[in-house]
Amino acid sequence: MGEDSASHRKSGEVLPSGLGKPPSKERVRGRIGVLLAQHEELDELFLLHQEALLDRDLNRARELLQQYRVLVATHIEEERSELLPIYASFGEAPRGADVELFHSEHEKILARLVQLEHSMERLAARSPQSTRDLIAIFDGESSFKHLMEHHDLRERRFFFPALESWCADS
């Protein structure tokens, strides 16, 4: 964070984009805990989707992937609307942790989820599904999981600690 970050954190200045007064530090502290717990829940939901896929229960796998996409979209929207504006107000971010990168990753995550859903639809339309068809789906999901792991790590290393620091400033 740049030199301005400490003064922004302490003063609680008006946020960019005309959002007005930021949420209270108590609310932000609570939302951080909820969002981090959601990361774990999302990981579990995706694994359930993959287990259903492995069992060739395509209807269940598609249903779980759709639930996952909806929850990820809701999670991202909360970060975008409430927490990223606060983070942006801190000034210059460390290399690899600027606001634009978080926005870009969010867009990439949502786009990849739509692609995965389309792949599942194409798979379900084929009958019977071959083992190679399933392997192709798992390969696509593997790259998605790497994207999610890197995003989670970036948030845990930079985003959430910066917000926690802001919350700790009085």
C-alpha positions as CSV (number, residue, x, y, z in Angstrom):
1,M,0.0,0.0,0.0
2,G,1.2,3.5,-0.8
3,E,2.0,6.3,1.6
4,D,-1.7,7.4,1.5
5,S,-3.0,4.1,2.8
6,A,-2.5,4.7,6.5
7,S,-4.3,8.0,6.3
8,H,-7.1,6.5,4.3
9,R,-7.5,3.7,6.8
10,K,-7.5,5.9,9.8
11,S,-9.7,8.7,8.5
12,G,-12.4,6.5,6.9
13,E,-12.6,9.0,4.0
14,V,-15.3,8.9,1.4
15,L,-14.8,6.0,-0.9
16,P,-14.2,6.2,-4.6
17,S,-17.1,5.8,-7.1
18,G,-19.4,8.0,-5.0
19,L,-20.2,5.3,-2.5
20,G,-20.2,7.7,0.4
21,K,-19.4,6.6,3.9
22,P,-17.8,3.1,4.1
23,P,-19.4,0.3,6.0
24,S,-18.5,0.2,9.7
25,K,-15.3,-1.5,10.7
26,E,-17.3,-3.9,12.7
27,R,-19.3,-4.9,9.7
28,V,-16.2,-5.2,7.5
29,R,-14.5,-7.4,10.1
30,G,-17.6,-9.6,10.3
31,R,-17.8,-9.8,6.5
32,I,-14.2,-10.9,6.2
33,G,-14.9,-13.8,8.4
34,V,-18.0,-14.8,6.5
35,L,-16.2,-14.5,3.1
36,L,-13.3,-16.6,4.2
37,A,-15.6,-19.2,5.5
38,Q,-17.4,-19.1,2.2
39,H,-14.1,-19.9,0.4
40,E,-14.1,-23.2,2.3
41,E,-17.8,-23.9,1.6
42,L,-17.3,-23.2,-2.1
43,D,-14.3,-25.6,-2.2
44,E,-16.5,-28.3,-0.7
45,L,-19.4,-27.6,-3.1
46,F,-17.1,-27.9,-6.1
47,L,-15.8,-31.2,-4.8
48,L,-19.3,-32.4,-4.4
49,H,-19.9,-31.4,-8.0
50,Q,-16.8,-33.4,-9.1
51,E,-17.8,-36.4,-7.1
52,A,-21.2,-36.4,-8.8
53,L,-19.5,-36.1,-12.1
54,L,-17.1,-39.0,-11.3
55,D,-20.2,-41.1,-10.3
56,R,-21.7,-40.1,-13.8
57,D,-24.6,-38.5,-12.0
58,L,-24.7,-35.7,-14.6
59,N,-28.0,-34.1,-13.4
60,R,-26.6,-33.8,-9.9
61,A,-23.2,-32.5,-11.2
62,R,-24.9,-29.9,-13.3
63,E,-27.1,-28.8,-10.4
64,L,-24.2,-28.5,-8.0
65,L,-22.1,-26.6,-10.6
66,Q,-25.0,-24.1,-11.1
67,Q,-25.3,-23.7,-7.3
68,Y,-21.6,-23.1,-7.1
69,R,-21.7,-20.4,-9.9
70,V,-24.6,-18.6,-8.2
71,L,-22.8,-18.6,-4.8
72,V,-19.5,-17.5,-6.4
73,A,-21.3,-14.6,-8.2
74,T,-22.9,-13.5,-5.0
75,H,-19.6,-13.7,-3.2
76,I,-17.8,-11.7,-5.8
77,E,-20.6,-9.1,-5.9
78,E,-20.2,-8.6,-2.1
79,E,-16.5,-8.1,-2.5
80,R,-16.9,-5.7,-5.4
81,S,-19.7,-3.6,-3.8
82,E,-18.5,-3.4,-0.2
83,L,-14.8,-4.4,0.3
84,L,-12.9,-3.6,-2.9
85,P,-13.9,0.1,-2.8
86,I,-12.4,0.3,0.8
87,Y,-9.3,-1.6,-0.4
88,A,-9.0,0.8,-3.4
89,S,-9.0,3.8,-1.0
90,F,-5.8,2.6,0.6
91,G,-3.8,3.9,-2.4
92,E,-1.1,2.0,-4.3
93,A,-1.3,-1.7,-3.7
94,P,1.6,-4.2,-3.6
95,R,2.7,-5.7,-6.9
96,G,0.3,-8.4,-7.9
97,A,-2.5,-7.1,-5.6
98,D,-3.9,-4.1,-7.3
99,V,-7.7,-3.6,-7.4
100,E,-7.8,-4.0,-11.2
101,L,-6.2,-7.4,-10.9
102,F,-8.9,-8.5,-8.4
103,H,-11.6,-7.2,-10.8
104,S,-10.0,-9.0,-13.7
105,E,-9.8,-12.2,-11.8
106,H,-13.4,-12.0,-10.8
107,E,-14.4,-11.5,-14.4
108,K,-12.2,-14.5,-15.5
109,I,-13.7,-16.7,-12.7
110,L,-17.3,-15.9,-13.8
111,A,-16.5,-16.4,-17.5
112,R,-14.8,-19.7,-16.8
113,L,-17.8,-20.9,-14.8
114,V,-20.1,-20.2,-17.7
115,Q,-17.7,-22.2,-19.9
116,L,-17.7,-25.1,-17.5
117,E,-21.5,-25.0,-17.4
118,H,-21.6,-25.1,-21.2
119,S,-19.2,-28.1,-21.2
120,M,-21.5,-29.9,-18.8
121,E,-24.5,-29.2,-21.1
122,R,-22.6,-30.6,-24.1
123,L,-21.6,-33.6,-22.1
124,A,-25.1,-34.3,-20.9
125,A,-26.3,-34.1,-24.5
126,R,-24.0,-36.9,-25.5
127,S,-25.2,-40.4,-24.8
128,P,-23.5,-42.4,-23.7
129,Q,-20.7,-40.3,-22.2
130,S,-17.3,-41.9,-22.6
131,T,-14.6,-41.9,-20.0
132,R,-12.6,-39.6,-22.3
133,D,-15.5,-37.1,-22.2
134,L,-15.3,-37.0,-18.4
135,I,-11.5,-36.7,-18.5
136,A,-11.9,-33.6,-20.8
137,I,-14.3,-32.1,-18.3
138,F,-12.0,-32.8,-15.4
139,D,-9.1,-31.2,-17.3
140,G,-11.0,-28.0,-17.8
141,E,-12.0,-28.0,-14.2
142,S,-8.4,-28.5,-13.1
143,S,-7.3,-25.3,-14.7
144,F,-10.3,-23.5,-13.2
145,K,-9.4,-24.9,-9.7
146,H,-5.8,-23.5,-10.2
147,L,-7.3,-20.1,-11.0
148,M,-9.4,-20.3,-7.8
149,E,-6.4,-21.4,-5.7
150,H,-4.3,-18.5,-7.0
151,H,-7.2,-16.0,-6.4
152,D,-7.8,-17.3,-2.9
153,L,-4.1,-17.1,-2.1
154,R,-3.9,-13.5,-3.4
155,E,-6.9,-12.5,-1.3
156,R,-5.5,-14.2,1.8
157,R,-2.0,-12.6,1.4
158,F,-3.0,-9.1,0.4
159,F,-6.7,-8.2,0.3
160,F,-8.1,-9.6,3.6
161,P,-5.0,-8.6,5.7
162,A,-5.2,-5.0,4.3
163,L,-8.8,-4.8,5.3
164,E,-8.1,-6.4,8.7
165,S,-5.4,-3.7,9.3
166,W,-7.9,-1.0,8.3
167,C,-10.4,-2.5,10.8
168,A,-7.7,-2.5,13.6
169,D,-6.9,1.2,13.1
170,S,-8.9,3.4,15.4
